[in-house]
Amino acid sequence: MILAAGGLLLVVATAMHPSQETPVTILETELRLVGSHAVSVVSYVLVLLGLPALFVAESQRMGPLGLIGFLVAFTGTALLAISSMFGFLAPVLAAEAPAAIDAISVYPPVVVFNGFAAVGFMTGFVILGIAVTKSKVFPRWAGIFMAVGAPLHLVGFAIALLASAAFWFVAILGGLLLGSGLAWCGYQMRGPTGALTG
C-alpha cells in the first residue's frame, strides 16, 4: 500500500504545482509551489520504498527487463527527489536574487544532474512498465500507464515551464497515468504478507 500511496500523492503533487516557475509566479504561488514540492518528496520516498516490493513480488516473471527497469526507475526517482529541493529554495531566490533562478537553471552541473534524473525516471518507468505488462501478474494496463505516464509527465512539465503553460495538462495527464499505474500495482500487492493476492 506504500506504493499505492506514493502513486496517488504523485497525482496530487502534480495537480498542486503551478504551471510556471518565473520569479513573479514563484512569489505569487509560493504556498502552492512549496506544498507541491513537499508532497512530491513524500511521494518519491513512498515510491522508493514500494518499488522493491513491486520487483520482488514477481522478479522471476519480470526477468532481466524488470530488474533493469527497477534499477533505472529507482535511481531516476531518487535523483528527482533530490532535485525537488529546489522548490523550497525558489521562493527565497525569487525574493532576494531573481536573476539567480535563471542562472541556476542553465548552470551546466545542474543541467547534467537534472538531465540524468529525467532520463533515468522516464526510461526506468518505460522499461519497468513494459516488464509489468509482459509479466501477466500485474494488470496489463497498470504497466501501460507507467510506460506512457512517466514520459508524458516530465515532458509536459518541461514544455509547460520552458515554453507555454498551455501544455501543463500533459504533465497532469502523465502524472495521473503514472500514479494510477503505480497505485494499481501497489493495490494488487496488498495483503498481510505483502504478497500478491490474485
C-alpha positions in Angstrom: 0.0 0.0 0.0 3.1 2.3 0.3 3.5 2.2 -3.4 -0.2 2.9 -3.9 0.0 5.9 -1.6 3.1 7.1 -3.4 1.4 6.9 -6.8 -1.7 8.8 -5.6 0.4 11.5 -4.0 2.3 12.0 -7.2 -1.0 12.9 -8.9 -1.8 15.3 -6.0 1.6 17.0 -6.2 1.3 17.5 -10.0 -2.1 19.0 -9.7 -0.9 21.4 -7.0 2.2 22.6 -8.8 2.0 25.9 -10.6 2.3 25.7 -14.4 5.1 28.3 -14.5 8.2 29.0 -12.4 9.3 32.5 -13.1 10.4 34.8 -10.2 7.0 36.5 -10.4 4.9 33.3 -10.5 7.0 31.7 -7.8 6.3 34.5 -5.4 2.6 34.7 -6.4 2.1 30.9 -5.9 4.6 30.3 -3.1 2.3 28.3 -0.9 1.3 26.0 -3.8 4.8 25.6 -5.0 6.3 24.7 -1.7 3.3 22.5 -0.8 3.6 20.7 -4.1 7.3 20.0 -3.7 6.7 18.8 -0.1 4.1 16.4 -1.4 6.4 15.4 -4.3 9.2 14.5 -1.9 6.9 12.4 0.3 5.5 10.7 -2.9 9.0 9.9 -4.2 10.1 8.5 -0.8 7.0 6.2 -0.8 7.6 5.1 -4.4 11.2 4.4 -3.5 10.0 2.3 -0.5 7.4 0.5 -2.6 9.4 -0.2 -5.8 11.5 -3.0 -4.3 8.3 -4.8 -3.3 6.9 -4.4 -6.8 10.1 -6.0 -8.2 10.5 -8.7 -5.6 6.8 -9.7 -5.9 7.4 -11.2 -9.3 11.0 -10.8 -10.2 11.2 -14.1 -11.9 8.4 -13.4 -14.3 9.6 -9.9 -15.0 13.1 -11.2 -15.6 16.2 -9.1 -16.6 14.0 -6.4 -18.2 12.2 -6.0 -14.9 15.5 -5.7 -13.0 16.9 -3.1 -15.4 13.6 -1.1 -15.2 13.5 -1.3 -11.5 17.1 -0.2 -11.0 16.8 2.7 -13.5 13.4 3.8 -12.2 14.6 3.7 -8.6 17.7 5.8 -9.5 15.8 8.3 -11.5 13.2 8.7 -8.8 15.9 9.2 -6.1 17.5 11.9 -8.3 14.2 13.6 -8.8 13.6 13.6 -5.1 16.9 15.4 -4.6 16.2 17.9 -7.4 12.8 18.7 -5.8 14.6 20.5 -3.0 14.9 23.5 -5.4 11.2 24.1 -4.8 12.0 25.0 -1.2 14.8 27.4 -2.3 13.0 29.0 -5.2 10.8 31.5 -3.2 13.9 32.8 -1.3 15.8 33.2 -4.6 12.8 34.8 -6.3 12.6 37.4 -3.5 16.3 38.1 -2.9 18.0 37.3 -6.2 15.6 36.6 -9.1 18.3 36.5 -11.7 19.9 33.5 -9.8 16.9 31.4 -10.8 17.6 31.5 -14.5 21.4 31.3 -13.8 20.9 28.1 -11.8 18.6 26.6 -14.4 21.4 26.8 -17.1 24.4 26.1 -14.8 26.0 23.0 -16.5 26.2 20.7 -13.4 22.5 21.4 -12.7 21.6 20.8 -16.3 23.5 17.5 -16.3 22.1 16.3 -12.9 18.5 17.2 -13.9 19.1 15.5 -17.3 20.2 12.3 -15.7 17.3 12.4 -13.3 14.7 13.0 -16.0 16.2 10.4 -18.4 16.5 7.8 -15.6 13.0 8.4 -14.4 11.4 8.2 -17.8 13.5 5.4 -19.2 13.2 3.4 -16.0 9.4 3.5 -15.8 9.1 2.8 -19.5 11.2 -0.3 -19.1 9.5 -1.3 -15.8 6.1 -0.7 -17.3 6.9 -2.9 -20.3 8.1 -5.6 -17.8 4.9 -5.3 -15.7 2.8 -5.6 -18.9 4.7 -8.7 -20.0 4.7 -10.4 -16.6 1.0 -11.2 -16.7 1.0 -10.9 -12.9 0.0 -7.3 -12.5 -2.8 -5.7 -14.5 -1.6 -5.1 -18.1 -3.0 -1.6 -18.1 -1.0 -0.7 -15.0 2.2 -1.3 -16.9 1.0 0.6 -19.9 0.0 3.6 -17.6 3.5 3.6 -16.2 5.3 3.3 -19.5 3.2 6.1 -21.1 2.7 8.2 -18.0 6.4 8.8 -16.9 7.5 10.4 -20.2 4.3 12.4 -20.6 4.6 13.7 -17.0 8.2 15.0 -17.4 7.9 16.2 -21.0 4.7 18.0 -20.3 6.3 19.5 -17.2 9.3 20.7 -19.1 7.3 22.2 -22.1 5.0 24.0 -19.7 7.8 25.5 -17.7 10.1 26.4 -20.6 7.6 27.2 -23.4 3.9 27.5 -22.6 1.7 26.9 -19.6 -0.9 25.7 -22.1 0.9 22.3 -22.0 0.5 21.8 -18.3 -2.4 19.4 -18.9 0.1 17.0 -20.4 2.1 16.9 -17.2 -1.1 16.4 -15.2 -2.2 13.6 -17.6 1.2 11.9 -17.3 1.2 12.2 -13.5 -2.3 10.7 -13.4 -1.3 7.8 -15.6 1.9 7.1 -13.8 0.4 7.5 -10.4 -2.5 5.3 -11.3 -0.2 2.6 -12.7 1.9 2.6 -9.5 -1.2 2.7 -7.2 -2.8 -0.2 -9.2 0.3 -2.4 -8.8 0.5 -1.4 -5.1 -3.1 -2.2 -4.5 -2.6 -5.6 -6.3 0.2 -6.5 -3.8 -2.0 -5.8 -0.8 -2.3 -8.4 1.9 -1.0 -9.3 5.3 2.3 -10.7 3.9 2.6 -8.1 1.2 2.4 -10.8 -1.5 0.1 -10.7 -4.5 -3.4 -11.8 -3.6 -4.5 -12.6 -7.1 
